[in-house]
C-alpha cells in the first residue's frame, strides 16, 4: 500500500494550470494533492507509480514520502510534506529567474491550510517586494484535513489576502476548467512580462478523505459532499462538450479504455523495475563522497 491524498474534485483546476504554463520551461512547485497536474504536465505513470512504490522506476530513487514526485526534466519541484514549506523556495527560484532574465515563471500551488502558515505570508510578501515572476495558486477545498476554512481565517476569500501584499488577487470557480485556465494564464503571462506576482484562488472541493488515515464523515455531512458532486468538474465539462457535438459515448469508451491500459502498463513497468537497492542512499548526496561516507557504504555492502 501507499500513502495517497485523493484529488477527486481538483481535476479541472490542475489540468487548467498545466495548460496555462510553458511545460518544461516554467517551474512548478506543487503540493501533495497535485496528481492531475503531474500527469497533465507529462510525468509518466511509470515514474509516478515507481515513486509511490519506491522502485527503480522512481527518478528520485525512493527517497521521498510516497506520492511526492518530482521531475528534473519538467522543472517539477519535488513535493514537500510540511505545509507551505515549498513557498519560500518557489519565491527564491522566481527571484533567480528575474535576476537572470530567463523569462520563466515559478508557479506555486497549495491548499487552503497553507494560508495559515508563516512561510506562506513571508514568502508571498517577499515575492511582492522583489517583483518576482511568480504565481501563487490556492486550490481551496475548504478543509485543512478536518479544519473547516471558516476556522482558519475570517477573510471571506483567500484571494482578497492579496491586497495586503499589494498584488492582484483572483477568485475563480476552480471546477470550471476554462475559467481556471484563462485566469491562471493571465496571471502567468503577467508575471512573465515583469509585472510581478499574483494570487489566484481556485475554489474546488475534495470529494474523498484527506488521506487513507482520515475519516471525513466525522467532520462534514454526507449531504454537503453530495451537493458538491452536482458540480463535479468532469461531468460539467463533458456536458459542455456534448452540447457542442464534441463528445460521444463511443469516443468516451475508447478514451477510458486507453487511459486504463496506460495506467496498468505504467504500474506493471514500475513493479517490474525492482526495489530500490539500499546502497543507493549514498548516491547524489555530495559531489564527492567523504571518507566516512565511503566507509559506511562499504560496511553496508558487507552486510548485504
Backbone as a ProteinNet text record, in pm:
[ID]
protein_1_A
[PRIMARY]
XXXXXXXXXXXXXXXXXXXXXXXXXXXXXXXXXXXXXXXXXXXXXXXXXXXXXXXXXXXXXXXXXXXXXXXXXXXXXXXXXXXXXXXXXXXXXXXXXXXXXXXXXXXXXXXXXXXXXXXXXXXXXXXXXXXXXXXXXXXXXXXXXXXXXXXXXXXXXXXXXXXXXXXXXXXXXXXXXXXXXXXXXXXXXXXXXXXXXXXXXXXXXXXXXXXXXXXXXXXXXXXXXXXXXXXXXXXXXXXXXXXXXXXXXXXXXXXXXXXXXXXXXXXXXXXXXXXXXXXXXXXXXXXXXXXXXXXXXXXXXXXX
[TERTIARY]
83.5	0	87.3	24.7	99	14	79.9	8.6	-50.3	-168.2	-228.1	-318.1	-314.6	-402.7	-499.1	-621.2	-715.8	-736.2	-746.9	-760.1	-889.2	-982.1	-1109.8	-1178.7	-1216.4	-1274.7	-1179.7	-1050.1	-946.3	-907	-967.3	-918	-913.6	-1022.1	-1028.8	-921.4	-904.3	-805	-665.1	-633.2	-497.4	-468.2	-563.9	-544.9	-531.4	-609	-601.6	-463.6	-408.7	-275.5	-171.6	-180.6	-83.1	-81.6	-198.5	-207.3	-183.8	-179.6	-160.8	-14.1	74.4	216.9	292.5	418.9	504.4	571.2	522.4	567.9	716.6	788.5	930.7	1016.8	952.5	1025.9	1000.2	874.2	839.9	861.6	873.9	892.4	761.8	736.7	616.4	657.9	601.2	623.9	489.3	461.2	327.7	307.9	182.9	157.8	108.7	95.2	80.7	-47.4	-143	-267	-267.7	-154.6	-149.8	-119.5	-187.3	-162	-201.3	-316.1	-361.6	-266.5	-210.1	-113.6	11.1	58.9	177.7	153.7	38.8	6	-12.1	-83	-110	16.9	114.8	241.6	330.1	298.7	372.7	459.9	448.1	523.2	461.4	538.2	483	425.1	316.7	260.9	364.9	456.1	561.7	640.9	675.6	752.1	667.5	541.1	453.5	430.6	404.3	385.9	518	627.3	758.3	791.1	751.5	775.8	690.1	565.2	475.7	522.4	582.2	623.2	771.7	844.9	989.5	1064.4	1035.4	1109	1210.5	1289.4	1392.5	1334.2	1203.3	1138.4	1125.8	1155	1145.8	1274	1268	1388.5	1453	1373	1424.8	1476.6	1483.8	1547.4	1484.4	1353.8	1283.5	1311.5	1353.6	1394.2	1284.8	1170.3	1063.9	948.5	866.6	742.2	660	588	506.9	415.4	398.6	312.6	367.7	498.4	565.6	665.2	616	705.5	778.9	875.8	947.6	1001.7	1028.4	1080	1176.7	1303.5	1404.8	1379.3	1337.6	1315.1	1202.8	1103.7	987.2	987.3	1099.1	1106.4	992.8	969.5	862.6	928.3	926.6	993.4	935	1020.8	971.6	876.5	768.3	663.4	716.8	674.7	714.8	595.2	614.5	506.1	474.4	575.1	543.4	467.6	352.1	262.9	328.8	321.4	370.7	522.4	594.8	741.1	800.6	722.3	773.1	752	680.9	656.4	784.9	865.9	991.3	1084.9	1104.8	1188.4	1132.9	1000.3	939.7	971.8	968.1	999.8	1146.3	1233.8	1375.9	1404.3	1338	1356.1	1307.6	1193.4	1138.1	1230.6	1288.6	1381.8	1504.4	1552.2	1665.9	1632.7	1510.8	1467.2	1467.1	1423.5	1420.3	1561	1651.2	1788	1861.7	1832.4	1899.3	1828.4	1708.3	1635.3	1597.8	1556.4	1526.2	1390.3	1298.6	1163.6	1075.7	1126.4	1049	959.8	863.2	771.9	769.1	765	751.2	605	544.3	404.2	400.1	341.5	338.7	194.2	160.8	25.3	23.2	-93.8	-107.5	-255.3	-285.2	-422.4	-453.8	-578.7	-617.6	-546.1	-507.8	-437.6	-304.1	-241.2	-110.6	-119.3	-237.1	-251	-252.9	-248.6	-241.3	-97.5	-3.4	136.6	217.5	315.5	401.4	483	528.6	606.5	527.7	397.1	312.1	312.3	288.5	284.3	420.5	524.2	657.7	701.8	673.2	714.5	647.4	515.2	443.4	476.5	491.7	526.9	662.3	759.5	892.8	888	806.1	790.9	734.3	638	577.4	678.4	755.3	856.1	960	997.7	1101	1046.5	914.9	856.6	889	889.4	928.7	823.8	867.5	773.8	716	620.2	561.5	409.9	346.5	201.2	171	98.5	63.1	-83	-105.1	-238.6	-290.1	-398	-462.3	-572	-556.8	-663.4	-747.9	-840	-917.4	-1032.2	-1013.4	-1121.1	-1194.5	-1167	-1240.7	-1209.5	-1114.6	-1078.1	-927.3	-866.4	-726.7	-731.9	-730.5	-765.8	-909.2	-926.3	-1062.3	-1098.9	-1005.7	-1031.2	-1102.3	-1224	-1304.3	-1237.7	-1252.7	-1193.9	-1233.2	-1356.3	-1405.5	-1338.5	-1270.7	-1197.5	-1050.3	-1011.2	-872.6	-853	-954.7	-941.9	-1078.2	-1077.7	-1202	-1226.7	-1128.7	-1144.5	-1243.3	-1340.2	-1435	-1365.6	-1254.1	-1181.2	-1031.5	-960	-813.7	-763.7	-834.1	-792.4	-775.6	-863.4	-856.2	-735	-669.3	-546.4	-437	-454.3	-356.3	-342.1	-449.4	-444.8	-337.3	-317.8	-217.3	-76.1	-58.7	73	90.9	-18.7	-12.1	-1.4	-61.5	-58.8	-201.3	-223.6	-357.9	-402.6	-531.4	-589.2	-709.2	-721.4	-829.6	-906.6	-1038.4	-1125	-1193.9	-1174.8	-1223.1	-1294.2	-1394.6	-1458.4	-1359.9	-1288.4	-1186	-1239.6	-1371.3	-1431	-1478.5	-1445	-1469.2	-1332.9	-1301.6	-1166.6	-1130.4	-1225.5	-1195	-1173	-1257.8	-1240.2	-1106.1	-1073.2	-946.6	-828.5	-838.8	-729.9	-704.9	-809.9	-792.8	-734.4	-777.9	-727.7	-582.4	-551.9	-414	-320.5	-364.1	-279.7	-252.6	-354.9	-336.8	-234.8	-244.4	-150.7	-8.8	3.3	135.2	199	123.2	179.2	207.5	128.6	155.3	291.1	316.5	445.2	559.1	534.6	638.5	677.4	582.6	607.2	672.5	703.7	773.1	683.8	555	460.5	441.2	522.9	520.1	424.3	415.6	335.6	186	109.4	-35.6	-76.2	-192	-250.2	-382.7	-395.3	-516.3	-580.2	-707	-781.1	-875.1	-848.5	-934.5	-1019.6	-1147.9	-1235.7	-1279.5	-1242.6	-1272.1	-1336.9	-1347.5	-1398.7	-1331.5	-1292.3	-1229.4	-1338.7	-1367	-1474.1	-1437.5	-1311.8	-1269.6	-1212.3	-1158.9	-1095.3	-962.8	-906.4	-776.7	-671.1	-674.3	-581.9	-647.2	-585.5	-645.5	-661.5	-586.8	-595	-707.6	-778.5	-879.8	-1021.2	-1105.1	-1248	-1323.4	-1348.3	-1407.6	-1553.7	-1617.2	-1757.3	-1770.9	-1660.3	-1662.9	-1670.9	-1639.9	-1639.9	-1717.2	-1775	-1858.9	-1972.5	-2092.9	-2208.7	-2208.1	-2267.3	-2274.1	-2353.8	-2451.8	-2534.3	-2449.2	-2349.5	-2260	-2179.4	-2126.9	-2046.8	-2131.6	-2252.8	-2339.7	-2382.5	-2400.8	-2436.9	-2324.9	-2201.9	-2087.7	-2068.7	-2112.4	-2096.9	-2176.7	-2278.8	-2356.2	-2273.5	-2163.2	-2075.6	-1947.2	-1948.5	-1829.6	-1767.7	-1639.2	-1577.2	-1573.2	-1561.6	-1557.6	-1693.3	-1798.5	-1932.5	-1969.9	-1930.5	-1962.4	-1896.6	-1770.1	-1700.6	-1749.3	-1786.5	-1842	-1971.7	-2058.2	-2183.4	-2156	-2056.1	-2016.7	-1977.1	-1900.6	-1855.9	-1970.5	-2057.3	-2171.5	-2261.9	-2285.9	-2372.7	-2316.3	-2186.7	-2121.5	-2082.7	-2134.4	-2108.8	-1966.2	-1896	-1755.1	-1732.6	-1840.5	-1829.7	-1936.2	-1897	-1995.6	-1954.9	-2049.6	-2029.1	-1918.4	-1913.8	-1811.8	-1671.2	-1655.1	-1524.6	-1489.1	-1589.1	-1564.7	-1517.7	-1582.6	-1544.4	-1402.6	-1368.2	-1232.5	-1130.1	-1164.4	-1073.5	-1050.1	-1157.9	-1144	-1059.2	-1079.1	-1000.9	-853.2	-827.9	-690.3	-620.3	-691.6	-634	-606.8	-703.6	-685.4	-564.8	-551.1	-438.5	-305.6	-303.8	-181.1	-141.9	-240.9	-212.9	-168.1	-234	-196.3	-55.7	-22.3	112	215.9	183.7	275.7	299.3	191.9	204.4	288.9	265.9	341.1	490	520.9	660.4	727.3	652	707.9	737.8	646.5	666.3	782.3	792.8	897.8	1035.6	1040.9	1170	1250.9	1183.4	1252.7	1269.6	1288.4	1303.1	1431.5	1430.4	1549	1655	1777.3	1883.4	1918.6	1941.5	1973.6	2094.8	2195.2	2317.4	2296.8	2181.3	2153.9	2142.9	2124.2	2109.5	2235.6	2348.2	2473.2	2497.7	2419.5	2439.1	2374.4	2432.7	2373.9	2357.3	2431.8	2424.3	2527.5	2650.6	2759.5	2829.5	2888.1	2957.9	3070.4	3142.4	3247.8	3223.4	3218.5	3191	3310	3287.3	3395.8	3431.1	3541.2	3590.4	3491.4	3426.1	3337.1	3211.9	3168.2	3052.6	3090.3	3210.9	3259.1	3270.2	3316.3	3330.5	3194.1	3096.8	2962.8	2902.6	2927.7	2876.6	2939.2	3069.8	3138.9	3085.6	3061.1	3007.4	2868.2	2787.3	2653	2660.8	2750	2763.5	2806.2	2890.3	2932.9	2814.5	2727	2610	2510.2	2502.2	2407.6	2456.4
-119.1	0	124.6	238.1	363.5	476.1	575.8	696.5	761.7	817.8	889.4	1000.4	1113.6	1225.5	1239.9	1189.3	1190.4	1330.2	1335.4	1465.9	1480.1	1385.3	1396.5	1525.9	1605.2	1736.1	1847.9	1814.5	1911.8	1902.1	1810.5	1780.5	1901.9	1978.3	2092.5	2195.1	2224.2	2323.1	2281	2154.1	2108	2098	2053	2047.2	2188.1	2280.8	2419.8	2478.6	2453.6	2504.5	2448.5	2318.4	2253.5	2314	2353.4	2408.1	2558.7	2622.9	2768.4	2808.8	2711.9	2742.6	2681.8	2714.3	2655.5	2532.6	2417.9	2291.6	2268.9	2235.8	2209.1	2334.3	2451.3	2578.8	2652.2	2673.5	2732.6	2628.5	2676.5	2587	2572.9	2451	2422.7	2374.2	2436.8	2397.8	2348.8	2219.3	2165.1	2128	2092.4	2034.8	1892.2	1820.8	1675.7	1623.9	1709.8	1662.2	1684	1722.6	1761.8	1647.4	1533.9	1420.6	1453.2	1518.8	1555.1	1651.6	1742.4	1837.8	1765.4	1670.1	1593.6	1517.3	1451.4	1375.2	1466.8	1576.5	1667.8	1734.5	1751.1	1810.2	1709.6	1580.7	1480.3	1386.1	1385.6	1286.3	1149.5	1052.2	922.3	845.1	771.1	688	593.6	544.3	455.5	523.6	650.7	724	753.7	787.8	817.6	694.3	580.6	456.7	413.2	430	394	473	599.7	684.1	638.6	603.9	559.4	427.6	341	208.6	201	311.4	316.4	208.7	200.3	107.6	186.2	114.9	179.4	261.8	258.9	343.9	487.2	508.6	642.5	720.3	831	911.2	964	974.6	1025	913.5	793.4	679.7	641.6	657.1	611.2	689.3	813.6	891.8	982.5	979.7	1068.8	989.9	1060.3	1001.8	960.4	848.6	806.2	916.6	920.7	1017	1160.2	1172	1302.3	1307.5	1310.4	1303.2	1433.5	1422.6	1539.1	1502.9	1602.1	1575.4	1685.4	1649.7	1745.8	1787.1	1692	1720.1	1820.3	1818.5	1906.1	2024.6	2045.7	2154.9	2145.1	2022.3	1994.6	1966.2	2065.5	2057.2	1942.1	1865.8	1753.6	1802.4	1729.8	1769.9	1771.5	1869.8	1881.4	1852.8	1768	1735.9	1848.7	1910.4	2018.4	2131.2	2164.2	2259	2395.3	2442.9	2574.8	2586.4	2479.6	2489.1	2506	2478.6	2494.7	2635.4	2720.1	2856.6	2939	2943.9	3019.2	2973	2841.4	2800.9	2847.4	2848.4	2896.9	3044.1	3120.1	3262.9	3282.1	3204.5	3214.2	3182.9	3079.5	3043.5	3155.5	3214.7	3322.9	3444.4	3477.6	3590.6	3561.4	3437.2	3397.7	3413.2	3373.8	3387.6	3533.9	3619.6	3762.6	3817.1	3782.5	3833	3784.9	3661.6	3605.2	3639	3696	3733	3615.9	3505	3384	3386.9	3471	3472.4	3362.4	3290.1	3182.5	3236.4	3152.9	3186.5	3070.3	3101.3	2998.8	2992.9	2876.3	2856.9	2769.7	2822.1	2752.8	2724.7	2598.6	2560.4	2513.2	2521.6	2481.1	2471.6	2408.9	2401.5	2518.6	2528.4	2640.3	2637.1	2517.2	2506.9	2579.3	2589.9	2656.2	2803.6	2862.3	3006.3	3039.2	2936.4	2958.4	2950.5	2930.8	2914.8	3042.4	3063.9	3180.7	3182.5	3064.6	3057.2	3113.7	3091.4	3139.2	3291.7	3353.8	3500.3	3561.6	3509.5	3565.3	3549.1	3431.3	3404.9	3496.4	3506.7	3589.2	3736.8	3779.7	3919.9	3952.7	3862.7	3887.4	3884.9	3795.7	3790.9	3922.2	3976.8	4103.8	4217.8	4221.9	4327.1	4321.9	4200.1	4182.2	4184.7	4188.7	4185.8	4057.3	3947.3	3818.2	3764.3	3698.8	3639.1	3508.1	3520.6	3403.3	3412.2	3295.9	3287.9	3190.3	3236.7	3155.2	3112.8	2981.7	2929	2845.8	2891.9	2819	2730	2599.2	2505.6	2489.6	2580.9	2588.5	2488.5	2376.9	2277.1	2286.5	2394.3	2430.7	2348.2	2254	2176.4	2154	2189.9	2156.3	2031	1916.6	1787.6	1801.4	1820.6	1831.3	1973.6	2066.6	2204.4	2282.4	2323.6	2399.5	2533	2574.2	2701	2818	2818.2	2928.6	2935.9	2828.5	2828.3	2864	2882.6	2917.5	3067.3	3133.7	3275	3342.9	3471	3548.2	3610.8	3601.6	3657.1	3572.4	3633.5	3557.7	3478.6	3530.8	3463.3	3467.7	3375.2	3378.7	3485.8	3501.7	3596.9	3737.8	3777.9	3915.2	3939.9	3832.7	3849.7	3914.1	3910.1	3970.4	4120.2	4184.1	4328.9	4365.9	4279.9	4307.5	4304.7	4226.4	4217.5	4320.3	4385.4	4482.4	4419.1	4300.7	4230.2	4194.2	4159.3	4120.3	3989.5	3980	3857.2	3818.7	3690.9	3643.7	3532.6	3540.3	3435.7	3367	3235.1	3161.5	3033.3	2994.5	2864.1	2760.7	2696	2600.3	2471.4	2454.4	2335.4	2364.7	2483	2523.8	2530.8	2433.1	2422.3	2540.4	2592.5	2703.1	2833.7	2860.6	2981.4	2976.9	2859.7	2844.1	2865.4	2809.5	2822.7	2968.5	3040.7	3178.8	3268	3249.5	3333.6	3299.1	3169.6	3130.5	3174.7	3159	3201.9	3352.2	3429.4	3574.8	3608.1	3539.6	3564.8	3524.1	3411.8	3363.7	3460.8	3503.4	3594.3	3731.6	3772.4	3898.5	3891.4	3778.9	3760.1	3754.7	3688.5	3674.7	3810.3	3901.8	4034.4	4130	4077.9	4159.9	4241.2	4204.5	4281.8	4225.2	4127.7	4077.7	3962.7	3921.3	3803.4	3831	3722.7	3728.4	3614.2	3629.5	3525	3483	3354.3	3301.1	3199.5	3217.7	3120.9	3043	2913.3	2824.7	2745.7	2774.6	2707.3	2571.4	2468.1	2330.9	2260	2127.9	2051.4	1915.1	1870.7	1739.4	1636.5	1549.3	1451.5	1339	1302	1193	1241.9	1151	1190.3	1261.2	1319.9	1385.5	1284.8	1167.5	1058.4	930	813.2	688.9	686.4	770.1	772.4	861.5	925.3	1024	968.6	993.3	960.7	1092.9	1134.2	1266.5	1273.9	1159.4	1161.9	1219.4	1232.1	1283.9	1436.6	1502	1648.8	1715.9	1638.3	1700.9	1605.9	1656.8	1572.2	1521.3	1403.2	1345.8	1435.6	1506.8	1594.9	1703.4	1749.7	1852.2	1796	1676.6	1613.8	1590.8	1538.5	1510	1637.7	1744.6	1872.3	1920.4	1902.2	1943.1	1850.9	1725.8	1632.7	1677.9	1756.8	1808.7	1904.7	1952.1	2044.6	1976.1	1843	1766.3	1821.9	1857.6	1921.6	1834.5	1703.2	1614.9	1611.4	1595.5	1593	1725.5	1834.8	1968.1	1989	1952.8	1975.7	1877.8	1757.2	1661.8	1716.1	1771	1828.5	1947.1	2025.2	2138.8	2090.6	1982.8	1928.9	1862.1	1792.3	1726.4	1828.3	1940.2	2044	2102	2085	2138.8	2030	1909.6	1799.3	1749.2	1769.9	1732.3	1610.7	1543.2	1426.9	1326.1	1198.6	1093.3	969.8	879.5	764	673	651.1	562.8	616.8	746.8	809.1	800.4	817.6	810.3	670.8	568.4	431.5	401.6	447.6	427.1	500.3	621.6	702	637.1	590.3	526.6	399.8	323	200.8	233.8	338.3	380.7	426.4	503.6	553.5	438.8	347.4	233.6	149.5	127.1	48.5	118.5	250.2	326.7	318.3	328.2	320.4	180	78.3	-59.2	-89.5	-37.3	-57.4	13.3	135.2	209.8	140.9	86.9	16.4	-109.4	-182.7	-305.7	-274.7	-170.3	-132.6	-88	-17.2	29.4	-87.8	-184.1	-300.5	-385.8	-401.8	-485.8	-421.5	-292.5	-223.9	-270.6	-328.9	-380.2	-276.8	-326	-237	-155	-41.6	44.4	-21.3	-42.9	-103.2	-13.7	-69.7	11.6	102	54.2	133.1	260.8	273.4	396.7	518.2	493.3	605.8	692.1	637.7	713	795.2	771	841.3	979.7	1071.3	1204.6	1287.6	1255.2	1333.9	1446.2	1410	1506.7	1485.9	1591	1580.7	1478.3	1478.3	1380.3	1318.3	1186.6	1118.9	1132.9	1180.4	1187.8	1048.3	1036	904.5	828.7	900.6	830.3	777.8	848.1	801.4	678	679.1	562.2	441.5	466.4	358.1	300.4	386.5	339.4	259.9	305.8	235	96.6	87.7	-41.1	-136.5	-84.3	-167.7	-219.9	-134.6	-177	-287.1	-271.1	-372.5	-506.8	-502.3	-626.6	-696.7	-617.4	-673.9	-731.2	-668.5	-715	-843.3
0	0	0	-28.6	-35.4	20	77	116.8	-7.7	4.7	-107.8	-54.5	-121.8	-88.4	-205.7	-194.2	-306.6	-364.2	-495.8	-562.3	-641.5	-626.7	-697.4	-657.4	-756.4	-733.4	-773.2	-779.8	-816.6	-964.3	-1038.6	-1173.4	-1265.8	-1269.5	-1361.9	-1329.6	-1202.4	-1160.6	-1202	-1180.3	-1207.6	-1357	-1433.8	-1579.4	-1636	-1582	-1627.3	-1602.1	-1483.8	-1450.3	-1546.8	-1573.1	-1660.8	-1800.3	-1849.2	-1984.7	-1990.6	-1874.5	-1872	-1864.4	-1842.5	-1831.6	-1948.8	-1959.5	-2062.2	-2001.8	-2041.4	-1982.8	-2008.3	-1902.1	-1913.9	-1917.2	-1921.4	-1921.6	-1790.6	-1759.9	-1630.8	-1520.7	-1398.3	-1284.1	-1205.9	-1160	-1081.4	-942.7	-841.5	-702.2	-648.7	-662.1	-633.2	-486.7	-455.9	-323.8	-341.6	-231.4	-235.9	-300.1	-334.4	-394.9	-546.6	-602.8	-744.2	-841	-826.4	-916.3	-1060.1	-1074.6	-1208.6	-1274.9	-1198.4	-1251.7	-1300.3	-1222.1	-1261.1	-1391.1	-1400.9	-1521.7	-1642.1	-1623	-1733.9	-1785.3	-1697.8	-1740.5	-1812	-1796.1	-1871.2	-1791.2	-1658.3	-1581.1	-1608.9	-1658.8	-1698.4	-1579.4	-1601.3	-1494.2	-1434.3	-1517.3	-1467	-1355.8	-1374.9	-1273.6	-1150.1	-1171.5	-1058.2	-971.7	-1036.8	-961	-898.1	-971.7	-918.4	-793	-792.7	-675.8	-557.8	-584.6	-477.9	-416.8	-500.9	-455.7	-421.9	-443.4	-417	-494.5	-624.7	-709.9	-792.5	-871.8	-952.5	-1066.9	-1083.5	-1183.6	-1133.5	-1006.3	-947.1	-973.9	-1048.5	-1074.6	-946.7	-839.1	-712.1	-621.2	-676.6	-609.9	-475.9	-466.7	-347.9	-222.1	-235.9	-118.9	-64.5	-124.6	-81.2	-21.5	54.4	102.1	-19.5	-13	-127.6	-178.3	-307.8	-375.8	-364.5	-363.2	-360	-476.2	-599.5	-715.2	-743.7	-830.3	-880.6	-1017.5	-1099.6	-1233.9	-1274.9	-1283.3	-1326.9	-1470.8	-1553.8	-1695.8	-1717.8	-1628.8	-1645.2	-1548.7	-1478.2	-1379.8	-1277.9	-1234.5	-1137.9	-1003.5	-916	-786.2	-705.1	-638.9	-560.2	-450.4	-431.9	-337.9	-194.6	-117.5	23	113.2	213.4	306.7	404.2	468	563.1	493.1	544.4	478.4	456.7	334.1	291.1	289.4	321.7	323.8	184.6	80.7	-55.9	-110	-35.3	-83.1	-87.6	19.7	11	-101.4	-122.8	-235.9	-371	-383.7	-508.3	-529.1	-420.5	-428.4	-464.8	-401	-432.5	-577.9	-629.4	-770.2	-861.1	-826.9	-908.7	-910.8	-795.9	-790.2	-876.2	-871.4	-955.3	-1103.2	-1141.7	-1281.1	-1323.4	-1232.6	-1263	-1280.8	-1189.5	-1194.9	-1319.5	-1361.1	-1478	-1608.7	-1598	-1718.2	-1806.5	-1744.2	-1820.7	-1889.4	-1839.3	-1894.8	-1839.7	-1739.6	-1677.9	-1566.5	-1527.1	-1418.3	-1319.7	-1191.4	-1087.9	-1045.4	-1061.5	-1024.3	-899.3	-793.7	-665	-624.7	-604.9	-566.3	-421.1	-359.6	-219.6	-185.6	-72.8	-26.1	65.1	107	193.1	327.2	373.3	500.6	500.5	383.9	374.7	410.1	388.4	414.1	563.1	647.6	792	842.8	750.3	788.2	767.2	853.4	842.1	714.5	668.4	544.2	426.4	429.7	320	316.4	428.9	434.9	403.5	466.7	446	301	244.4	106.9	6.4	14.1	-83.2	-64.6	59.3	83.2	20.4	36	-20.3	-172.8	-229	-374.9	-426.5	-352.9	-393.1	-385.6	-277	-259.5	-371.3	-410.2	-512	-654.7	-669.5	-803.4	-876.6	-802.8	-859.1	-956.4	-1064.4	-1160.8	-1106.9	-1018.4	-953.8	-953.5	-955.2	-943.4	-830.4	-731.9	-616	-629.6	-631.5	-659.2	-542.4	-482	-373.1	-430.5	-414.9	-450.7	-324.1	-306.1	-182.1	-183	-109.2	-99.2	34.3	108.1	229.9	354	343.1	461.1	466.1	578.9	606	693.3	629.1	689.4	742.8	874.5	928.8	970.2	953.1	996.4	886.3	915.1	819.5	787.2	662.4	617.4	707.7	753.8	836.8	973.2	1012.6	1139	1118.3	992.1	961.8	942.1	890.2	859.5	865.9	895.9	896.5	759.5	670.4	535.6	456.1	391.2	309.2	198.4	148.1	40.5	68	6.1	10.1	-85.8	-196.3	-299.5	-245.3	-153.3	-103.6	-14.3	30.3	107.2	21.8	-109.7	-199.9	-175.7	-128.7	-105.5	-3.9	95.5	198.5	141	33.6	-29.8	-141.3	-179.1	-287.6	-424.1	-439.1	-567.3	-608.2	-735.2	-779.9	-716.1	-687.9	-636.7	-721.3	-754	-840.5	-770	-772.1	-717.8	-834.8	-846.2	-962.8	-920.8	-997.7	-980.7	-1033.2	-943.6	-983.5	-1040.3	-1042.1	-1101.3	-1243	-1291.3	-1429.7	-1496.5	-1579.9	-1635.7	-1724.3	-1800.5	-1890.9	-1814.7	-1716.1	-1635.2	-1562.7	-1509	-1437.3	-1531.2	-1650.2	-1747.9	-1785	-1816.6	-1862.2	-1752.4	-1629.7	-1521	-1487.6	-1477.4	-1447.1	-1559	-1683.2	-1795.4	-1789	-1755.1	-1743.9	-1635.4	-1521	-1411.5	-1449.6	-1520.1	-1562.7	-1661.4	-1760.4	-1860.8	-1801.2	-1704.6	-1634.9	-1565.4	-1498	-1430.8	-1531.7	-1643.8	-1746.2	-1805.8	-1810.7	-1867.2	-1766.9	-1647.7	-1549.9	-1459.5	-1451.1	-1370.2	-1229.6	-1192.9	-1056	-1031	-904.7	-869.5	-857.7	-857.9	-838.3	-746.6	-685.3	-601.6	-663.6	-694.1	-756.4	-662.3	-634	-553.3	-643.6	-657.5	-735.5	-636.4	-633	-537.2	-591.1	-518.1	-557.6	-437.9	-447.3	-333.7	-333.3	-217.3	-202.9	-174.4	-272.2	-255.3	-158.6	-157.1	-71	60.2	140.9	266.7	239.6	341.5	326.3	283.2	345.2	316.7	366.7	343.6	393.5	545.5	616.7	762.9	814.2	723.3	761.1	745.4	843.5	834.7	822	698.5	676.8	719	744.7	788.2	929.5	1000.6	1137.2	1141.2	1030.6	1034.9	921.8	830.6	728.4	691.5	678.6	649.3	506.1	486.4	351.7	257.9	312.8	229.4	164.3	236.9	182.3	65.7	83.7	-22	-146.4	-127.5	-241.1	-312.5	-238.3	-300.5	-392.1	-348	-430.7	-551.1	-539.6	-651.9	-774.3	-752	-864.4	-949	-892.8	-964	-1009.4	-1010	-1047.9	-1175.7	-1174.8	-1291	-1415.5	-1398.7	-1515.1	-1584.1	-1505.1	-1562.8	-1626.4	-1564	-1618.5	-1754.1	-1764	-1891.2	-1997.5	-1955.7	-2051.6	-2111.2	-2026.5	-2077	-2169.8	-2136.5	-2219.9	-2359.7	-2365.7	-2494.2	-2569.8	-2496.3	-2560.1	-2628.6	-2562.9	-2619.5	-2748.5	-2768.3	-2887.8	-2986.5	-2962.5	-3053.8	-3052	-2939.6	-2931	-2841.8	-2805.2	-2716.5	-2755.2	-2760.4	-2783.8	-2704.2	-2685	-2599	-2651.1	-2781.6	-2838.4	-2810.2	-2831.3	-2806.7	-2659.1	-2571.4	-2427.5	-2387.2	-2441	-2407.8	-2453.7	-2573.8	-2625.1	-2538.5	-2497.8	-2416	-2280.2	-2217.9	-2086.9	-2096.5	-2202.5	-2221.5	-2243.1	-2318.8	-2345.9	-2217.7	-2136.5	-2011	-1914.4	-1903.8	-1813.8	-1856.7	-1986.6	-2037.3	-2007.7	-2023.7	-1997.3	-1850	-1761.8	-1618.8	-1578.5	-1632.1	-1599.7	-1649.7	-1767.8	-1822.4	-1734.9	-1692	-1606.8	-1473.8	-1413.9	-1286.6	-1303.1	-1411	-1436.9	-1453.5	-1529.2	-1552.4	-1422.7	-1339.5	-1212.2	-1119.9	-1114.1	-1027.9	-1077	-1208.6	-1265.8	-1258	-1229.6	-1220.7	-1100.1	-1002.6	-885	-775.8	-654.9	-539.6	-547.9	-483.5	-479.3	-391	-441.8	-360.7	-241.5	-124.6	-5.8	-25.4	-101	-117.3	-198.2	-264.2	-339.5	-247.1	-118.4	-25.4	-19.9	-64	-58.9	-185.4	-288.7	-415.7	-412.6	-488	-511.1	-384.1	-279.9	-156.9	-160.9	-192.5	-204.6	-338.6	-392.5	-521.1	-512.6	-400.9	-375.4	-238.1	-233	-106.5	-11.3	109.8	208.7	258.9	327.3	368.7	456.2	547.5	640.2	569.6	463.3	388	306.5	250.7	176.6	269.6	391	488.6	524.4	547.4	580.6	464.6	343.1	225.8	215.9	241.8	235.6	342	461.8	569.5	534.7	472.1	432.7	328.1	230.4	125	184.2	287.4	352.4	418.8	478.9	545.8	446.5	328	226.7	161
[MASK]
++++++++++++++++++++++++++++++++++++++++++++++++++++++++++++++++++++++++++++++++++++++++++++++++++++++++++++++++++++++++++++++++++++++++++++++++++++++++++++++++++++++++++++++++++++++++++++++++++++++++++++++++++++++++++++++++++++++++++++++++++++++++++++++++++++++++++++++++++++++++++++++++++++++++++++++++

